[in-house]
Amino acid sequence: MQYSASQLLEKAKAATAEIADRVLDWEAALQAGLVAASLALALVVWKPARRRLFAKAETVHGEWLAKIVRTFARSGWLLPFMLLCRLCQESLGMFDRPAMLVGVFTNLSAAWLAAQLLRSVIASRFWGRALAYAAWGVAALHILGLLEPAAAFLDGLGLSFGETRLSALVLLKGVLLGVLLLQAASVSSRIVEQQISGSTLSPSLQVLFGKALRFGLYAGVGLVVISSMGISMTSLAVFSGAVGVGIGFGLQKIFSNLVSGVILLLDRSIKPGDTIEVQGAYGFIRSLHARYASVLTRDGKEYLIPNEHLITNQVINWTFSDNQVRLRLPVGISYESDVRLALDLMLQAARQSPRVVTDPAPNALLVGFGDSSVDLELRVWIADTDQGIGGVRHTVLLGIWDLFHEHGIQIPFPQRDVLLKQDSSLRVSVDRGETESESPGGKKPDI
């Protein structure tokens, strides 16, 4: 049976009037007293359990599970309250006494407890509140006896597409079911990913399995929701084929990044924890996502680099096959300094740095003769590029500076000697600011 808006409104007015008539009598006062006694007893009984549950929440494994335990500790008193109200309702029924008010509180307490638990599981505050309000709305309609008329009214609001009919009731059920299943899939995937992260699989395979599981769960949720709404898969295939080309052109970059992310995970050229340098950003890969990779630099900046750029552009992976990386530190000394002593001091400064590894050992070389200096180079190996290279450069170069000054090794600076030939036409005068340096006749000497 279908209801119009006016019929539904009239039925709601009649239900509220009937509840008002039943509440204002001594039977309602008796029920209110039973509800108050049930509430007081439930709070007293739940108090020790509340303390134990809060203590248990600090020891459980997993933040999402701890959140559920804390929520149940705060709102769990509704469970004994609901059971006591149900017991009072059955007792009144045995003596043929009305128990509508007690039944109202029984249903409301059950809806409230379900809403609180849903909000603790659902990460999105918006959808958590929406589902909580939906649970309260269903409970209120059930109490007023308007659940079936409201469902019939919403079912009458719909449109037909060929053999498929889509009503407001079906759409609402599909949205609520989709939200519930998506949140359940999200929680399940997080649990499995936590288990995978503790396994012996490589980081790239861990990310690949986690994302494949998440994608599979979400795809399954989509199919279940579509089937629950009564939409034919054949018509959906025709519709998707009609608009798929247009959407494909509009979302080609997104799909390219998705495919590139899968390729990166399969060939393991870049994996979480690697230290890379790309497009001027130097840092370690914090995480790999379906569309982008998160690269955290030493100065706290987090670059979100699309996966396609990591496939098509040149990427320097400092830790692709080995965590050890060699650094080249150029050093210049004057031509009057002892080159062999300078090389020994450079090696000594390298050995003093705690981040420089001993195998392979540091090496100091004479690499050339420059215009103003003898060019030396210190080559050292480090195994912790995720800590940056600026710190180890600073430590080693500062040690070289101290040792050179201690042993009289000079570090030159660029300088030029200018030689003027006697028959040159260039005339240079020097003004030292002193009158006594002037030649007789008030003229300054020419050089």
Secondary structure, DSSP 4 states (H G I P E B T S, - for coil): ----HHHHHHHHHHHHHHHHHHHSSHHHHHHHHHHHHHHHHHHHHHHHHHHHHHHHHTTSSSHHHHHHHHHHHHHTTHHHHHHHHHHHHHHHHHTT---HHHHHHHHHHHHHHHHHHHHHH-S-HHHHHHHHHHHHHHHHHHHHT-HHHHHHHHHHSEEEETTEEEEHHHHHHHHHHHHHHHHHHHHHHHHHHHHHHTSSS-HHHHHHHHHHHHHHHHHHHHHHHHHHTT--HHHHHHHHHHHHHHHHHHTHHHHHHHHHHHHHHHH-SS-TT-EEEETTEEEEEEEE-SSEEEEEETTS-EEEEEHHHHHHS--EETTSS-S-EEEEEEEEE-TTS-HHHHHHHHHHHHHH-TTB-SSSPPEEEEEEE-SSSEEEEEEEEES-GGG-SHHHHHHHHHHHHHHHHHTT-------------TT-----B---S-GGGSPTTSPPPB-
